[in-house]
């Protein structure tokens, strides 16, 4: 890093107030990407299960393919994080990922039925290069030990959910009322806005996100970057095959997980200090627990989307409202409202030295999530004779889900940046999202297990099958929360000065 770049970074770190100005710019970029991602996510299972205008899959197969697609999205964030760390840098990786996402959604928008698997393959690759790197840049806006980092991530998490809220409403509405292609075209359009906005503000980030090989001669540097781009695009046929046949997805997940763990161990052995190694281990333990959290939390795009579509009444406090809009946007709305408040609560508690440590926050997230899924289970007691249940209780369950999420996801992102060496931040952020990939993969399997296999199943049969499944998920979450609280002193010791 040159002297000028060091001065730019110091100026960014020495910002006044609670938040650096660059944070607002980054969450504007991420807001549009989240519109694209969550808009697409909200219609995936519905489109695949649509017997007339969609792919016409069963609810079981729709859950499995949804889990596979989401798993690949997050698995590629691990790969994208590594290439950003080693070759591209966060800025170039983000632009490349955004352009590929635009191409993927445009392809599906042209003809959803015929081009779906090709377009979704491009979207998977694009998200992999985009998603982990913008979060890593947020972490670099803060100097080491800056207590404002958690509040910054909470604000960032709140801001990007504006995009998720809009995407959840707009894409579901367009898809169900005008045609699925309009949903995907809307996702592509907002991603164009996001990429253009980032290109306009990237200089304000100074050296943050620059390529780590900028010191190389231009021909050699460009050759390495070109090979990354080509290698990413070569993966398209492989992803296409594995999404079409979820048995190949199983094989992929059984291979990539152990390889990621081996790479993590390799990097662990290269850390010289004992404290550094212990913090790296603590980060890995917390990431491992997040797999179960996301397996339960991510029923939103699969089983809960299908459940809302068939078993939830389209009326909220007397107002006509599509349950799938609630399913796809309630969480984001709650995050927008409550994430800044919770961030301020953490700051208030930190000043009084009463803020719970990261491990306890993780444990709380599981316990609260258990409460949410007990509410989902209780929906069977609010159903009418036709098997249709209360949208008000459905929305209440999502409120509790959101509080659980806010105790884990933004704090988890912050934790990864605090416990990881700087040169491995992108890789560990990718590992965090790889854990999400396994969570998504398990979410699809769990959702498929809940769906009634009979094509002639009544709405009441579906209601009982899904709510039985939600009760089991509540039990798993409760057990994990208790375990985390019990072992929290051990993990806390590994974290050293990090709170």
ABEGO torsion letter per residue (X at the ends): XBAAAAAAAAAAAABBEABBAAAAAAAAAAAAAAAAAAAAAAAAAAAAABAAABAGBBAAAAAAAAAAAAAAAAAAAAAAAAAAAAAAEAAAAAAAAAAAAAAAAAAAAABAAAAAAAAAAAAAAAAAAAAAAAAAAAAAABBBGBAAAAAAAAAAAAAAAAAAAAAAAAAAAAAAAAEAAAAAAAAAAAAAAAAAAAAAAAAAAEABGBBAAAABBAAAAAAAAAAAAAAAAAAAAAAAAAAABAAAAAAAAAAAAAAAAAAAAAAAAABABAAAAAAAAAAAAAAAAAAAAAAAAAAAABAAAAAAAAABBBBBGGBBBBAAAAAAAAAAAAAAAAAAAAAAAAAAAAAAGABBBAAAAAAAAAAAAAAAAAAAAAAAAABBAAGBBBAAAAAAAAAAAAAAAAAAAAAAAAAAAAABBAAAAAAAAAAAAAAAAAAAAAAAAAAAAABBABAABBAAAAAAAAAAAAAAAAAAAAAAAAAAAAAAAAAAAAAEABX
